């Protein structure tokens, strides 16, 4: 039985074609700057995002941490969403390793930060306070896409206060596909962006941090300090190159599958889900206290979900339209539909 895993788009496996690209990748010592495949990936991603340079990192967590360490110094502060990945799900790395203070704010329902509130929380130039140095956003946030009008306004606010502007772009290609834009247009207002290759794009490992050349040079030093200097890692970079060449446009299929799944669950009265809120490859549903029984029922049919009453379901390249219909049938059979 093939497994349908809807917990996250991080569970994707390399396709046979991607594995072939990895096996055939020319490699060298990346610490010496001699791995041609890594060099090509970094240049390619920088060009795609409209930035001067790129840096291949082992993960989005590492990529975001390098950005924070480079934007901010000890005793500085960054403003971030309360449930943003860089604040909540990256083990407090900025505080632990960089002595950087987070100033978390609640997200608005559309995934944005209220810019008036952001302005109020920018600290005055007073030695009683940490120095606010950076505004950090995430796109997508909970599957929601930030509008270009909002990003322009957020950039203007950051610039007016001499703040850096960083994007956790773990799913920024989903945002670009949803908006029908090139990713360079989606990120053009940001100084730096972390682009994840191992979620919807399907690579097994890696993110690329993109930004100004001098900034990336300093981030490369931080990467080495954190043990992130890699040797013949072109076999990993090759997967990222293949993903960027072949798996971006197909993200629209994941978006369509997420919408179809939401529509299929919407008429089950025991489930609270709103298809109108599905923008990309995520949907959220209120299940209630039967979640353990539901998860067990679905697992017996080869369908894996998180055991959470506030359930997140994520579509990706390893779940096709047939898998979505099977999942809908699995939910319906549990509720006797």
C-alpha positions as CSV (number, residue, x, y, z in Angstrom):
1,X,0.0,0.0,0.0
2,X,1.4,3.4,-1.0
3,X,1.3,5.8,1.9
4,X,-0.4,9.2,1.7
5,X,1.4,11.5,4.1
6,X,-0.4,14.8,4.7
7,X,1.6,16.0,7.7
8,X,3.9,18.3,5.8
9,X,5.5,18.9,2.4
10,X,8.8,18.1,4.1
11,X,8.1,14.4,3.7
12,X,8.6,14.4,0.0
13,X,11.1,12.0,-1.5
14,X,13.5,12.5,-4.4
15,X,12.1,11.5,-7.8
16,X,14.0,9.0,-9.9
17,X,15.0,11.8,-12.2
18,X,16.3,13.8,-9.3
19,X,18.3,10.9,-8.0
20,X,19.9,10.5,-11.5
21,X,20.9,14.2,-11.4
22,X,22.4,13.7,-8.0
23,X,24.4,10.7,-9.1
24,X,25.8,12.5,-12.1
25,X,26.7,15.8,-10.4
26,X,30.3,17.0,-10.7
27,X,31.6,17.8,-7.3
28,X,34.5,19.5,-5.5
29,X,35.4,20.9,-2.1
30,X,32.9,23.6,-1.3
31,X,34.9,25.1,1.5
32,X,37.6,25.9,-1.1
33,X,34.8,27.2,-3.3
34,X,35.5,24.4,-5.8
35,X,32.2,22.5,-6.0
36,X,30.9,23.5,-9.4
37,X,27.4,22.2,-8.7
38,X,27.0,24.2,-5.5
39,X,28.4,27.2,-7.2
40,X,25.9,26.9,-10.0
41,X,23.0,26.4,-7.6
42,X,24.0,29.5,-5.6
43,X,24.3,31.6,-8.7
44,X,21.0,30.2,-10.2
45,X,19.0,30.9,-7.0
46,X,20.5,34.4,-6.6
47,X,19.5,35.2,-10.2
48,X,16.0,33.8,-9.7
49,X,15.5,36.0,-6.6
50,X,17.1,39.1,-8.1
51,X,19.9,39.2,-5.5
52,X,23.6,39.5,-5.9
53,X,24.7,36.2,-4.3
54,X,23.5,33.0,-2.7
55,X,24.7,30.6,0.0
56,X,23.7,26.9,0.0
57,X,22.7,25.9,3.6
58,X,21.8,22.5,5.1
59,X,18.3,23.7,6.1
60,X,15.9,26.6,6.4
61,X,16.7,26.8,10.1
62,X,20.4,27.3,9.3
63,X,19.7,29.7,6.5
64,X,17.4,31.9,8.7
65,X,19.8,31.8,11.6
66,X,22.7,33.0,9.3
67,X,20.5,35.9,8.1
68,X,19.7,36.9,11.7
69,X,23.3,36.6,12.8
70,X,24.4,38.8,9.9
71,X,21.7,41.4,10.1
72,X,21.9,41.8,13.9
73,X,24.6,41.9,16.6
74,X,24.6,41.0,20.3
75,X,21.9,42.9,22.1
76,X,20.0,43.8,19.0
77,X,16.4,42.9,18.3
78,X,14.3,41.6,15.4
79,X,10.5,41.9,15.0
80,X,8.8,38.7,14.0
81,X,5.4,37.0,14.0
82,X,4.4,35.1,17.2
83,X,4.0,31.8,15.4
84,X,6.6,32.5,12.7
85,X,9.1,29.7,12.1
86,X,12.2,31.8,12.8
87,X,10.8,32.6,16.3
88,X,8.8,29.5,17.4
89,X,10.2,26.5,15.6
90,X,14.0,27.1,15.2
91,X,15.0,26.3,18.8
92,X,15.7,29.9,19.8
93,X,18.9,29.9,17.8
94,X,19.1,33.7,17.4
95,X,18.8,34.2,21.1
96,X,21.0,31.3,22.2
97,X,23.8,31.7,19.6
98,X,23.6,35.3,18.6
99,X,22.3,37.1,21.8
100,X,19.6,38.6,19.6
101,X,16.3,39.5,21.2
102,X,13.1,38.6,19.4
103,X,10.1,40.9,19.6
104,X,7.2,38.7,18.6
105,X,3.8,40.1,17.5
106,X,0.6,38.3,16.7
107,X,-0.2,37.6,13.1
108,X,-3.3,39.1,11.5
109,X,-5.8,36.6,10.0
110,X,-4.3,37.1,6.6
111,X,-0.8,36.2,7.8
112,X,0.5,39.7,7.9
113,X,1.9,41.8,10.8
114,X,-0.1,44.9,11.6
115,X,2.4,47.6,10.4
116,X,1.1,50.2,12.8
117,X,1.8,47.8,15.6
118,X,5.2,47.0,14.2
119,X,6.0,50.7,14.2
120,X,4.9,51.0,17.9
121,X,7.3,48.2,18.9
122,X,10.4,49.6,17.1
123,X,12.5,50.7,20.1
124,X,13.6,54.3,20.5
125,X,17.3,55.1,20.4
126,X,17.8,54.8,24.1
127,X,20.3,52.6,25.9
128,X,17.5,51.2,28.1
129,X,16.3,49.2,25.1
130,X,17.6,46.6,22.7
131,X,18.3,48.1,19.3
132,X,15.7,47.1,16.7
133,X,17.6,46.1,13.6
134,X,15.4,43.8,11.5
135,X,11.9,43.1,10.4
136,X,11.4,39.5,9.5
137,X,8.3,38.2,7.6
138,X,7.3,34.8,6.3
139,X,5.6,34.0,2.9
140,X,3.6,31.9,2.8
141,X,2.4,32.0,6.4
142,X,0.1,29.1,7.2
143,X,-0.5,28.7,3.5
144,X,-1.6,32.3,3.1
145,X,0.1,34.6,0.6
146,X,1.1,38.2,1.5
147,X,0.0,40.8,-1.1
148,X,2.5,42.8,-3.0
149,X,0.8,46.0,-1.7
150,X,1.5,44.9,1.8
151,X,5.1,43.9,1.1
152,X,5.7,47.3,-0.4
153,X,4.3,49.0,2.6
154,X,6.3,46.8,5.0
155,X,9.5,47.6,3.1
156,X,8.8,51.3,3.3
157,X,8.3,51.1,7.1
158,X,11.5,49.1,7.5
159,X,13.5,51.6,5.3
160,X,12.1,54.6,7.2
161,X,13.5,53.2,10.4
162,X,16.8,51.9,8.9
163,X,15.8,48.3,9.5
164,X,17.0,45.3,7.6
165,X,14.2,43.3,5.9
166,X,14.4,39.5,5.8
167,X,12.0,37.0,4.3
168,X,11.7,33.4,5.5
169,X,10.7,32.1,2.1
170,X,10.3,28.5,3.1
171,X,7.3,28.3,0.6
172,X,8.0,31.5,-1.4
173,X,7.7,29.6,-4.7
174,X,4.1,28.6,-3.6
175,X,3.5,32.3,-3.1
176,X,4.9,33.1,-6.5
177,X,2.8,30.5,-8.3
178,X,-0.3,31.6,-6.5
179,X,0.3,35.2,-7.5
180,X,1.3,34.3,-11.1
181,X,4.6,36.1,-10.7
182,X,8.3,35.4,-11.0
183,X,9.8,34.8,-7.6
184,X,12.1,37.7,-8.1
185,X,9.1,40.0,-8.1
186,X,7.7,38.5,-4.9
187,X,10.9,39.1,-3.0
188,X,12.1,42.3,-4.6
189,X,11.3,44.4,-1.6
190,X,13.5,42.3,0.8
191,X,17.2,42.7,1.5
192,X,17.6,39.0,2.1
193,X,15.5,35.8,1.5
194,X,15.8,32.2,2.6
195,X,14.5,29.9,-0.2
196,X,13.8,26.3,0.9
197,X,14.3,23.5,-1.6
198,X,13.2,20.6,0.5
199,X,9.5,21.4,1.0
200,X,7.1,21.7,-2.0
201,X,10.0,21.6,-4.4
202,X,10.9,18.1,-3.3
203,X,14.7,18.2,-2.8
204,X,15.9,16.0,0.1
205,X,18.1,18.7,1.7
206,X,18.8,22.4,1.6
207,X,17.9,26.0,1.5
208,X,19.7,28.9,-0.2
209,X,20.2,32.3,1.5
210,X,20.2,35.1,-1.0
211,X,21.2,38.8,-0.6
212,X,23.9,41.4,-1.2
213,X,27.4,39.9,-2.0
214,X,29.0,41.4,1.1
215,X,26.2,40.2,3.3
216,X,26.5,36.6,1.9
217,X,30.2,36.8,2.5
218,X,29.7,37.4,6.2
219,X,26.9,34.8,6.3
220,X,29.4,32.3,4.8
221,X,31.7,33.0,7.7
222,X,28.9,32.3,10.2
223,X,28.0,29.1,8.3
224,X,31.6,27.8,8.8
225,X,31.5,28.7,12.5
226,X,28.3,26.8,12.9
227,X,29.7,23.7,11.3
228,X,28.0,24.2,8.0
229,X,31.1,24.2,5.8
230,X,30.5,21.4,3.3
231,X,32.8,19.4,1.1
232,X,31.5,17.4,-1.9
233,X,27.9,18.4,-1.4
234,X,27.2,19.0,-5.0
235,X,25.2,15.8,-5.0
236,X,22.8,17.6,-2.7
237,X,22.9,20.9,-4.7
238,X,22.1,18.9,-7.9
239,X,18.7,17.9,-6.3
240,X,18.0,21.6,-5.7
241,X,18.9,22.5,-9.3
242,X,16.6,19.8,-10.6
243,X,13.8,21.0,-8.3
244,X,14.1,24.6,-9.5
245,X,14.1,23.5,-13.1
246,X,11.2,21.0,-12.9
247,X,9.1,21.4,-9.7
248,X,8.1,25.1,-9.5
249,X,5.2,25.3,-11.9
250,X,3.8,22.0,-10.7
251,X,3.1,23.6,-7.3
252,X,-0.2,24.7,-8.8
253,X,-1.2,21.0,-8.7
254,X,-0.6,20.9,-5.0
255,X,-2.8,24.1,-4.6
256,X,-5.6,22.5,-6.6
257,X,-5.4,19.3,-4.6
258,X,-5.5,21.2,-1.3
259,X,-8.7,23.0,-2.5
260,X,-10.3,19.8,-3.6
261,X,-9.5,18.2,-0.3
262,X,-11.1,21.1,1.6
263,X,-14.2,20.9,-0.6
264,X,-14.4,17.2,0.0
265,X,-14.3,17.6,3.7
266,X,-16.5,20.7,3.9
267,X,-19.8,18.8,3.9
268,X,-18.9,16.5,6.8
269,X,-20.7,18.3,9.6
270,X,-18.3,17.0,12.3
271,X,-15.4,18.9,10.5
272,X,-15.1,22.6,10.4
273,X,-13.1,23.6,7.3
274,X,-13.5,26.6,4.9
275,X,-12.4,26.0,1.3
276,X,-12.5,29.7,0.7
277,X,-9.5,30.1,3.0
278,X,-7.3,27.7,1.0
279,X,-4.8,29.7,-1.0
280,X,-1.9,27.3,-1.6
281,X,-1.0,23.8,-0.4
282,X,-2.4,23.9,3.1
283,X,-5.8,23.6,4.7
284,X,-6.8,23.8,8.3
285,X,-9.7,21.9,9.9
286,X,-11.2,21.7,13.4
287,X,-11.6,18.0,14.2
288,X,-12.3,17.9,17.9
289,X,-11.5,15.2,20.4
290,X,-11.9,12.3,18.0
291,X,-8.6,13.0,16.4
292,X,-6.8,10.0,17.8
293,X,-9.5,7.6,16.6
294,X,-9.7,9.4,13.2
295,X,-5.9,9.3,12.8
296,X,-5.9,5.5,13.6
297,X,-8.7,4.9,11.1
298,X,-6.9,6.7,8.4
299,X,-3.5,5.1,9.1
300,X,-5.1,1.7,8.7
301,X,-5.9,2.9,5.1
302,X,-2.4,4.2,4.5
303,X,-3.2,7.8,5.2
304,X,-1.1,9.7,7.7
305,X,-2.2,13.0,9.5
306,X,-1.0,14.8,12.6
307,X,-2.9,14.0,15.8
308,X,-4.0,17.6,16.4
309,X,-7.5,18.9,17.0
310,X,-6.6,22.0,15.0
311,X,-5.5,19.9,12.1
312,X,-3.2,21.0,9.3
313,X,-3.2,19.0,6.0
314,X,-0.5,19.7,3.5
315,X,-0.4,18.6,-0.1
316,X,2.8,18.0,-2.1
317,X,4.3,16.2,-5.1
318,X,4.0,12.7,-3.5
319,X,0.2,13.1,-3.2
320,X,-1.7,13.1,-6.5
321,X,-5.3,13.7,-7.3
322,X,-6.2,10.0,-6.8
323,X,-4.6,10.2,-3.3
324,X,-6.8,13.2,-2.5
325,X,-9.9,11.3,-3.4
326,X,-8.8,8.3,-1.3
327,X,-8.3,10.6,1.6
328,X,-11.7,12.2,1.2
329,X,-13.2,8.7,1.2
330,X,-11.2,7.8,4.3
331,X,-12.6,10.8,6.2
332,X,-16.1,10.0,5.0
333,X,-16.0,6.4,6.1
334,X,-14.8,7.3,9.6
335,X,-17.8,9.6,10.0
336,X,-20.2,7.1,8.4
337,X,-20.8,9.1,5.2
